[in-house]
Structure formats: C-alpha cells, structure tokens
C-alpha cells in the first residue's frame, strides 16, 4: 500500500473512534453533594428515669450477741437455736448462790433501816409531846406570875398608902401591911423564877424535838442507802436471767446445762447466744461510684431473692452510708423490708433494682447524640443541628441520663467559642447520623402526629 492509501485509512479510523453512541448518559459531577433525609427533634424538659441494679445480701434488721453480766452455773430449761421469743422472755437462767445470799443480806438491812425509821418517828412524837407539855407549863407559870404580880401591886399600894398616914394609923397596921407587901414580893420573885424554869424546859424540849427530827432524817437516809443497795443486789441477781432484747429468733447457742459461765470480758469472749430480729430485714446493696448521685434515701426499690423465684419485694432505700468506700469505690445502700411471714432470712442472696426520677431536665434522645474518644484522650459528645437546609456539628456537654434520654447541660455554637445553655428550640437530627458530616445538605421529614 502506498503512502496515499495509508493516509486515507488513518483518517477514516480517526473519524470512526471519535463518534459516541447516541444513547450514552452524561457523567455526574463528583462535587455535587447528595441530600440525606433525616428526622429532627427539639430538646424537651422531661423526667429522667434511672435504674440501678446490683446484687445484695439480706441481713437481720438487728443482730445481738448475748453475754453474761455475772458469773454462774447454767440451769436447765435453756432455749435452743430456732426458738422464737418475745421481748423479755428468758433464754437461759444462771445459778449464782453468792448473789442470792447478798440479796437476802441487803433485804435484812433494809428492814432494819425501816425499823429505825419507825423508832425515830416515835421519838419525834414523844419529843413533840414533851415540847407541847413544856409550853403548857410556861403558860401556867406565866399565869402564876401574873397573879403574884397582881398581889404584889395590891399589897405594895396598900403598904405605901398606910405608910404615908403613919401619924394617924396604928403602927401595928403598918407593919402588917409591910409584911403582906414583902410576902407578895417574894411570891412574885418565885413566880418569875418558875416562868424562867418553864421557858428553859421548853427550850430543852424544843432541842430534843429538833434532835429527834434530825435522827428521823438520818434514819430515812440510812433506809434510802439500804434500799439502793438492795436494788443493786436485786439487779445483779436479775442478770442471772438472760433475756431476749426484742422479738427474735435464736440463731446461735454456746451453752449447756451445768456450764460455769463467767462475766464477759470486753471483746474477748464468745457470746452465749446470738439472736436476730426478723420482723424487718435489711438488704445491703453496694452501688457503683457512677450511680452514686442517683441513689438517695427514699428511692424506690424492688428486690428479687434467688431462693424465692417469682417473688418481688417492693420497698425504698431507707439509708445510705453517704460516703463512698475508697477500697471498692461503692456506696452502701440499705433497703428495709417487712418480713411478717418470715420468708426473708439472713444470708440469702438478693438482687435489688433501685429507681430514681429526676424531673425538669432539658434532654435529647440518646439516638441524637454521638460520643467519640477514649479514656486516655477524653470523650467529646456532639449532635447535628439543622440550619438553612444543612447540618452543623454542635459540641455539647452531657449530664445525667437514663436508657432513653440524656441531659444536655450546654452547647458550643462556635468552635473555640464560649459554652452556652440550650434554648430548647434547636432542630437536632435524630436519624441517619452515620451519613452526616458538617455542612451536609439534608431533607427534613415531617414529624409524625
């Protein structure tokens, strides 16, 4: 083939290769963003329901070890384990002979003190009567003195009058008047002395009365001392009876008939008995540190017991330790449950679910929130806010939450800008979050009625 023929074939080949089929579609531009269809929600003030489920243990509401206050020998008739007692019933009785003798001695001293009181009372009555007798003698002596004083005044007046008229009155008459005057004077002196003697006897009687009253007071004090010593001896002997401190069940016994039981040394001896109060039970739950803010006194609780399948016991958190145990990083919470039927027993395994409600928090569904990061780098939460048909990544700070919703404390509208509280009107994407990126164009579906 010559050069002219090759040129024609090349031109025809070039013309055939450049012709495109008439039904080929134009290629899409790689810069054109695809629109994602999403559903949106707004922050809502809702009540958060938080549940904390943890294993627990059942214990008696009260557990009391019983020790001996006095030493003695165990008598027959003691109660064994499993015995159900009312408050004050006798668990066991000790024979303490020296205490019995001591009580009888103290009772005799008390009777003696009572007799001394009665004797002192009779002495007081006698002294009181003697004083009143002395008062009567004083009154009689005073009356005699007044009579002597009257006679003295009369004879003195008569004598003075006759003596002034001695020129006309016979001397014998004057001397007779003088004698009568002197006799009245002596009688008056005698009466005054009798009054003084009666007053002295009255004072002496009063002193004896006062002493009798003081002796009676001393006798009463002796009686009170004797009574207190008798009561002490009786109390010590009463310790020979080991009594139930409340309605209880005996769970441990460490005595037998004839055992010599000694007075307990603090913290060193094994208790003679251990009793449990069972009308109410305590369920102890160790709450993890992350759930501590949710568990408060009064929180609702449901308790399931492994040994009682199908039974649910409802109660409330009665108390917490408030502080977190640094060794386990847990909070001790206690649930009190009535146990009139005796189904709950100390030591059984339990599982408790605690529920707490926190009202009035501005929240979002958990499906609208994304959290990224790890323990070393820290965590960052964000959501997507719709503005002008596009989404913007909105950093947020989370608070408390439950299984469905989470509290939103604040947001950061601009990167590096200040944090602000949510206003509650933000349009937040709830669906297809994995297909979104900052600036993504979205089509918002209408809300379902």
C-alpha positions as a printed Julia matrix, in Angstrom:
449×3 Matrix{Float64}:
   0.0     0.0     0.0
   1.35    3.42   -0.94
   1.56    6.43    1.28
  -1.65    7.97   -0.06
  -3.71    4.88    0.73
  -2.35    4.75    4.36
  -3.3     8.34    4.96
  -6.91    7.74    3.88
  -7.28    4.67    6.15
  -5.87    6.59    9.16
  -8.31    9.45    8.63
 -11.27    7.06    8.45
 -10.17    5.24   11.62
  -9.79    8.51   13.49
 -13.21    9.64   12.35
 -14.9     6.33   13.49
 -13.3     6.27   17.0
 -14.34    9.81   17.9
 -18.06    9.17   17.32
 -20.03    8.48   20.62
 -23.2     6.4    20.76
 -26.36    8.48   20.7
 -27.88    6.8    23.92
 -24.9     7.36   26.35
 -25.79    9.4    29.62
 -23.6    12.29   30.78
 -21.41   11.53   33.88
 -22.38   13.17   37.24
 -20.07   15.78   38.74
 -18.12   14.41   41.71
 -18.56   17.77   43.68
 -22.34   17.55   43.72
 -23.37   16.68   47.47
 -26.06   14.02   47.96
 -29.09   15.06   50.08
 -29.74   12.93   53.21
 -33.24   12.56   54.52
 -33.4    12.98   58.31
 -35.82   13.32   61.19
 -35.35   16.11   63.73
 -36.33   16.71   67.33
 -36.08   19.61   69.76
 -34.75   19.42   73.33
 -37.52   18.64   75.8
 -37.91   19.05   79.56
 -38.55   15.5    80.7
 -38.3    13.31   83.76
 -35.27   11.05   83.7
 -35.82    7.52   84.96
 -32.64    5.87   86.15
 -32.42    2.27   87.27
 -29.51    0.82   89.2
 -29.43   -2.97   89.5
 -26.91   -4.59   91.83
 -26.59   -7.81   93.8
 -27.12   -7.57   97.53
 -27.27   -9.54  100.75
 -30.06   -9.96  103.28
 -29.32   -9.39  106.95
 -31.45   -9.25  110.06
 -32.69   -5.8   110.99
 -30.9    -6.28  114.31
 -28.39   -8.91  115.39
 -27.43   -9.06  119.07
 -24.82  -11.23  120.8
 -25.87  -12.16  124.36
 -23.18  -12.19  127.07
 -23.28  -12.85  130.82
 -23.07   -9.91  133.21
 -22.48  -12.17  136.24
 -20.74  -15.49  136.72
 -22.81  -18.56  137.49
 -23.87  -22.08  136.57
 -26.31  -22.72  133.69
 -29.61  -24.16  134.89
 -31.84  -26.48  132.92
 -34.52  -25.11  130.61
 -32.4   -23.0   128.26
 -33.65  -22.16  124.76
 -32.08  -23.76  121.69
 -31.42  -22.46  118.18
 -34.55  -21.77  116.15
 -36.54  -20.78  119.24
 -38.85  -17.82  118.67
 -39.07  -15.49  121.66
 -40.93  -12.37  122.65
 -39.14   -9.4   124.13
 -38.18  -10.11  127.74
 -38.54  -13.89  127.55
 -35.78  -15.89  129.26
 -33.16  -17.52  127.07
 -31.33  -19.16  129.97
 -31.0   -18.86  133.76
 -27.79  -18.92  135.8
 -27.49  -20.12  139.4
 -25.48  -17.53  141.38
 -25.66  -18.56  145.07
 -23.47  -15.75  146.43
 -25.7   -13.18  144.77
 -28.77  -14.76  146.33
 -27.19  -14.57  149.81
 -26.13  -10.98  149.19
 -29.67  -10.03  148.21
 -31.08  -11.56  151.42
 -28.49   -9.66  153.46
 -29.4    -6.38  151.78
 -33.1    -7.01  152.3
 -32.45   -7.58  156.03
 -30.54   -4.31  156.25
 -33.44   -2.58  154.55
 -35.89   -3.98  157.1
 -33.57   -2.84  159.9
 -33.45    0.65  158.41
 -37.25    0.66  158.25
 -37.41   -0.22  161.94
 -35.01    2.6   162.73
 -37.3     5.0   160.9
 -40.29    3.83  162.92
 -38.31    4.17  166.15
 -37.16    7.65  165.18
 -40.72    8.63  164.31
 -41.92    7.58  167.78
 -39.07    9.56  169.32
 -40.15   12.59  167.33
 -43.72   12.19  168.52
 -42.55   11.91  172.15
 -40.31   14.95  171.83
 -43.13   16.86  170.21
 -45.49   15.96  173.1
 -42.86   16.96  175.66
 -42.43   20.3   173.93
 -46.15   20.98  173.99
 -46.2    19.98  177.72
 -43.4    22.44  178.34
 -45.4    25.1   176.51
 -48.32   24.42  178.88
 -46.03   24.69  181.9
 -44.74   28.01  180.62
 -48.3    29.24  180.27
 -49.16   28.08  183.82
 -46.04   29.68  185.25
 -46.81   32.88  183.39
 -50.33   32.86  184.86
 -48.96   32.36  188.37
 -46.52   35.19  187.78
 -49.33   37.48  186.72
 -51.29   36.56  189.85
 -48.23   37.18  192.02
 -47.67   40.45  190.21
 -51.23   41.49  190.95
 -50.91   40.61  194.64
 -47.61   42.41  194.74
 -49.09   45.53  193.2
 -52.08   45.44  195.58
 -50.02   44.95  198.75
 -47.45   47.49  197.69
 -50.14   50.07  197.07
 -51.76   49.32  200.44
 -48.45   49.48  202.27
 -47.44   52.75  200.59
 -50.79   54.32  201.46
 -50.63   53.29  205.17
 -47.05   54.36  205.49
 -47.92   57.83  204.26
 -50.51   58.11  207.01
 -48.4    56.75  209.85
 -49.33   59.7   212.16
 -52.94   58.61  212.22
 -52.6    54.87  211.58
 -51.59   52.48  214.28
 -48.08   51.14  213.89
 -49.19   47.54  214.03
 -51.37   48.04  210.99
 -48.47   49.5   209.03
 -46.19   46.61  209.99
 -48.87   44.12  208.99
 -49.19   45.83  205.59
 -45.42   45.79  205.23
 -45.34   42.07  205.91
 -48.02   41.43  203.34
 -46.09   43.51  200.79
 -42.85   41.64  201.42
 -44.66   38.29  201.15
 -46.19   39.33  197.8
 -42.79   40.47  196.63
 -41.28   37.09  197.45
 -44.16   35.3   195.75
 -43.62   37.41  192.62
 -39.93   36.56  192.57
 -40.79   32.88  192.95
 -43.33   33.11  190.11
 -40.8    34.8   187.82
 -38.27   32.09  188.6
 -40.89   29.47  187.79
 -41.53   31.17  184.43
 -37.83   31.14  183.64
 -37.61   27.48  184.61
 -40.61   26.64  182.41
 -39.07   28.57  179.48
 -35.78   26.71  179.92
 -37.62   23.38  179.97
 -39.5    24.45  176.85
 -36.24   25.28  175.05
 -34.8    21.94  176.14
 -37.9    20.16  174.85
 -37.63   22.01  171.55
 -33.98   20.96  171.24
 -34.92   17.34  171.91
 -37.67   17.6   169.31
 -35.24   19.02  166.77
 -32.77   16.25  167.53
 -35.5    13.66  167.1
 -36.41   15.19  163.75
 -32.73   15.08  162.72
 -32.47   11.47  163.85
 -35.54   10.69  161.76
 -33.9    12.31  158.73
 -30.74   10.28  159.29
 -32.82    7.11  159.66
 -34.57    7.86  156.36
 -31.21    8.43  154.67
 -29.99    5.1   156.04
 -33.13    3.48  154.69
 -32.56    5.02  151.25
 -28.96    3.75  151.21
 -30.17    0.3   152.25
 -32.87    0.4   149.58
 -30.38    1.33  146.85
 -28.02   -1.44  147.97
 -30.92   -3.88  147.96
 -31.9    -2.72  144.46
 -28.29   -3.12  143.28
 -28.14   -6.65  144.68
 -31.5    -7.46  143.09
 -30.35   -6.03  139.75
 -27.15   -8.04  139.79
 -29.09  -11.18  140.61
 -31.55  -10.38  137.82
 -28.6   -10.52  135.39
 -28.66  -14.25  136.04
 -31.62  -14.3   133.64
 -30.53  -13.94  130.01
 -33.49  -12.26  128.33
 -34.45  -11.58  124.72
 -33.81   -7.9   123.92
 -36.69   -7.86  121.4
 -38.92  -10.26  119.48
 -36.31  -12.51  117.97
 -35.12  -15.92  116.79
 -32.17  -17.74  118.37
 -29.55  -18.38  115.69
 -26.57  -19.43  117.83
 -26.19  -21.15  121.23
 -22.92  -21.86  123.05
 -24.02  -23.12  126.5
 -25.09  -26.39  128.13
 -26.6   -27.37  131.46
 -24.09  -27.03  134.3
 -21.62  -24.88  132.38
 -19.86  -22.32  134.54
 -20.32  -19.03  132.75
 -18.0   -16.19  133.67
 -18.58  -12.5   133.37
 -17.78  -11.43  129.82
 -14.51   -9.7   129.06
 -14.96   -6.92  126.54
 -14.29   -8.16  123.01
 -12.65  -11.43  124.08
 -15.36  -13.98  124.82
 -17.69  -15.87  122.53
 -21.33  -14.86  123.08
 -23.59  -17.32  124.86
 -26.34  -16.63  122.34
 -26.85  -14.72  119.12
 -30.38  -13.58  118.33
 -31.85  -11.95  115.22
 -34.77   -9.62  114.85
 -36.73  -10.88  111.87
 -39.94   -8.82  111.64
 -37.98   -6.47  109.39
 -34.95   -7.24  107.25
 -32.17   -5.16  105.75
 -30.99   -5.62  102.18
 -27.48   -4.25  101.65
 -26.51   -3.11   98.16
 -23.12   -1.8    97.03
 -23.82    0.96   94.5
 -21.05    1.7    91.93
 -19.48    5.12   92.01
 -21.03    6.13   88.68
 -24.54    5.59   90.08
 -23.99    7.23   93.47
 -25.65   10.58   92.58
 -28.85    8.71   91.68
 -29.25    6.7    94.86
 -30.83    8.75   97.64
 -32.92    7.99  100.68
 -36.49    7.23   99.6
 -35.58    5.87   96.15
 -37.91    3.1    95.02
 -36.5    -0.41   95.21
 -37.52   -3.85   94.01
 -35.82   -6.88   95.49
 -35.69  -10.35   93.99
 -34.43  -13.29   96.02
 -32.78  -16.21   94.29
 -34.24  -18.68   96.78
 -37.76  -17.33   96.2
 -38.29  -17.33   92.42
 -41.23  -15.33   91.17
 -41.43  -13.11   94.24
 -40.74   -9.38   94.03
 -40.44   -7.37   97.26
 -41.12   -3.64   96.95
 -39.51   -1.13   99.27
 -37.47    2.04   99.47
 -33.89    2.98  100.24
 -34.0     3.6   103.99
 -30.49    4.96  104.39
 -27.09    5.2   102.7
 -23.54    5.44  104.0
 -23.32    8.79  102.14
 -19.57    8.38  101.7
 -18.01    6.15   99.06
 -15.75    3.32  100.2
 -12.32    4.17   98.74
 -11.36    0.5    98.57
 -14.32   -0.65   96.47
 -15.49    2.72   95.07
 -19.03    1.85   96.09
 -21.77    3.37   98.21
 -23.55    1.23  100.8
 -27.34    1.48  100.49
 -29.83   -0.22  102.8
 -33.38   -1.27  101.98
 -35.75   -2.16  104.84
 -38.41   -4.76  104.07
 -41.19   -6.06  106.32
 -40.91   -9.78  107.0
 -44.04  -10.76  108.92
 -44.24  -14.12  107.13
 -40.56  -14.9   107.76
 -39.73  -15.68  104.14
 -36.64  -13.47  104.09
 -33.73  -14.89  106.05
 -30.3   -13.51  106.88
 -27.61  -14.57  104.45
 -29.85  -15.12  101.41
 -28.64  -13.76   98.09
 -30.75  -10.89   96.71
 -30.78   -8.72   93.61
 -32.03   -5.16   94.01
 -33.17   -2.69   91.38
 -33.19    0.93   92.54
 -35.11    3.56   90.64
 -34.69    7.31   90.87
 -36.59   10.03   89.0
 -35.02   13.42   88.23
 -37.65   15.87   86.91
 -37.33   19.0    84.81
 -34.14   18.32   82.84
 -33.57   19.57   79.25
 -32.85   16.34   77.37
 -32.38   14.78   73.93
 -32.93   11.19   72.8
 -29.76    9.13   73.04
 -30.13    8.35   69.31
 -29.49   12.06   68.59
 -26.16   12.17   70.46
 -22.75   10.9    69.32
 -19.84   10.41   71.73
 -16.27    9.89   70.5
 -12.92    9.4    72.23
 -11.46    7.12   74.87
 -10.2     7.2    78.43
  -6.74    8.48   77.54
  -7.77   11.2    75.1
 -11.04   12.07   76.77
 -14.55   11.98   75.4
 -16.34   14.52   73.24
 -20.08   14.47   72.59
 -21.87   16.27   69.79
 -25.07   16.34   67.8
 -26.15   17.76   64.43
 -28.22   20.92   64.32
 -30.2    21.77   61.17
 -29.86   25.35   59.94
 -30.92   26.52   56.44
 -31.24   23.01   55.0
 -27.8    21.95   56.17
 -26.44   20.37   59.34
 -23.81   21.78   61.64
 -21.84   19.7    64.1
 -22.68   21.05   67.56
 -20.43   20.1    70.51
 -22.46   19.52   73.66
 -21.82   18.64   77.3
 -23.87   15.8    78.75
 -25.31   15.42   82.23
 -27.33   12.64   83.75
 -29.36   10.27   81.64
 -31.37    7.11   81.54
 -31.69    4.39   78.93
 -33.69    6.6    76.51
 -32.69   10.22   77.04
 -29.71   12.21   78.23
 -29.5    15.64   79.84
 -27.83   18.38   77.77
 -26.03   20.83   80.05
 -24.67   23.26   77.45
 -23.53   23.67   73.86
 -20.65   25.32   71.97
 -22.16   27.1    68.94
 -18.77   28.23   67.54
 -15.53   26.23   67.6
 -13.37   27.58   70.39
 -16.18   29.91   71.48
 -17.96   30.09   74.83
 -20.31   27.38   76.03
 -23.97   28.36   76.23
 -27.15   26.75   77.54
 -29.65   25.31   75.1
 -32.74   27.4    74.43
 -34.97   24.44   73.62
 -35.81   25.42   70.01
 -32.8    23.86   68.31
 -33.57   21.44   65.45
 -31.47   18.37   66.24
 -31.1    15.43   63.86
 -32.26   12.11   65.31
 -31.76    9.68   62.39
 -29.1     8.73   59.8
 -26.31   10.31   61.85
 -23.72    7.99   60.31
 -24.35    9.54   56.85
 -23.85   13.11   58.02
 -20.88   15.43   58.14
 -20.51   19.09   58.91
 -22.27   21.12   56.17
 -24.23   18.17   54.81
 -27.41   19.06   52.9
 -30.46   17.38   54.42
 -34.13   17.0    53.71
 -36.21   17.06   56.95
 -39.07   14.63   57.15
 -42.29   15.95   58.64
 -42.92   14.91   62.22
 -45.3    12.07   62.82
 -48.54   13.14   64.55
